[in-house]
C-alpha cells in the first residue's frame, strides 16, 4: 500500500511518525511524500491545546477529500485520537480508523484490515516493551534527527493533559538509545536533539537515578555526531553534573531548553510546578556562570486562572531582567480533564492575548539587542538549504534548535552541501535571524 503520513504537533510526534514509517516499510508498504495517489492517509494529530486540536480537525477534513480520489482509508492517530477516540468517530465519519498513541507498532495489522468497511477504534494500554523497538524512517534531512529518550510524564502540571494521554514516565533503555544514535550516525546524521516530556527525569524509573548527563556524554562519543542538543529540561532537575557536561563537552551544544512557564510563586504553585522562583533564577545563574555563552530557551504561559495583575507584572519584569535568548509564550488554554480547567477566576481571552502580545514585544526588543551583539563574530553554521537561483544559504548555529529557533542566512561563492558545517561572519541582525557574508572555511 502507498501510505502518506501528515504529522502535526511537537518533535515527539515527529519521532512517532518516523517509527510508524519504519514499521510500514519493514512490512512492505511504501511511504509517499504526497497525499495525491496515496491509498492510505494517516494523520498524526496533536491534542495539547485548543488551537492544536482545531488544526488537527481541519487537517482531517482536508485530507478526507482524497477519499474521492482513490484513498481507501483515512487513519487518525496521535494525541487527539487517544484523547477523543469515540467522539471523533461519532463526529467525523470521514475517519475510517482512530488509534491512540500506543498502537504504532500495530499499524500494518490495522492497514491490512482495509476491507473492513466499518469505523475501527484502536486503544492499546501503555507498554514499555514497544519503546525500544527502534524501527524508524527519518522524515527530516539525514543530517539532523530527534532522539526520543522517554515516553509519558509524571509531573501532572495543573494545566497539562499530556500525562493523561501519554501515560506515566517511561525511560527507554540506555543501550537502546545509544544503538539508535549509532544507527543515525551511520546514516549520515550529525546533530541529534534529545527529547522527552521531561528529559531531565531520564533514568529514574529504570536505574533509580537520573542519567541524562551520562546519556548525553556517551552519545557524544559516537563518531560522526557533532552536535547533541538538550530539550525539555525541567529546572528542578538540572544538576551540577549536567551543567558540567554541557560546559566541558565540545559536542554538546551550549544551548538548553528549560520549560519554566512562570516566575510568580503564586502561579507556579497553582500550576503544580516543582520549582519556585528562587530555584529557577538559581539554575539560570549557574548555567550562565559555568557555561559562558550558553543560550537558554524557555516557554511561558500567561493567563492561568487566578493570574493577577501583580503576577503578570512580576512575569513581565522577570523577562526584562533575565533576557532569555529564546522565548516562546502561550496563552493558557483550559483543557477538560485538567485541574486548571476547573479553577475559579478564569481569565478573559482578550486579557490573555494582550498579556502575551505585550511580553512578546518586550522579547522581540531583547532578541534584537542580543542578536546585534553577534555582528562581526564568526559562527559555526550547520547548512540546511540553498536559496534557489542564488548564492545564498540558510543554516543554524548551535544555539538554534531545528524548526524552532533562529536561522542564519549567508552568501557564498563556493558550493556547499546541505549538512555541512561552515564558518560564517555575521554582518547584520534581525529579531529572530542573522545575516552572514561569505564562508571563511569549512568547519571541522
Secondary structure, 3 states (H helix, E strand, C coil): CEEEEEECCCHHHHHHHHHHHHHHHHCCCEEECCCCCCCEEEEEECCCCHHHHHHHHHHHHHHHHHHHHCCCEEEEEEHHHHHCHHHHHHHCCCCCEEECCCCHHHHHHHHHCCCCCCCEEECCCCCHHHCCCCCCCCCCCCCEEEEECEECCCCCCCCCCHHHHHCCCEECCHHHHHHHHHHHHHCCCCEEEEECCCHHHCCHHHHCCCCHHHHHHHHHCCCCCCEEEECCCCHHHCCHHHHHHHHHCCCEEEEEECCCECCCHHHHHHCCCCCCHHHHHHHHHHHHHHCCCCEEEEEEEECCCCCCHHHHHHHHHHHHHHCCCEEEEEECCCCCCCHHHHCCCCCCHHHHHHHHHHHHHHHHHHHHHHHHCCCCCEEEEEEEEECCCCCEEEEECCCCCCCCCCEEEEECCCCCCCCCEEEEEEEEECCCEEEEEEEEEECC
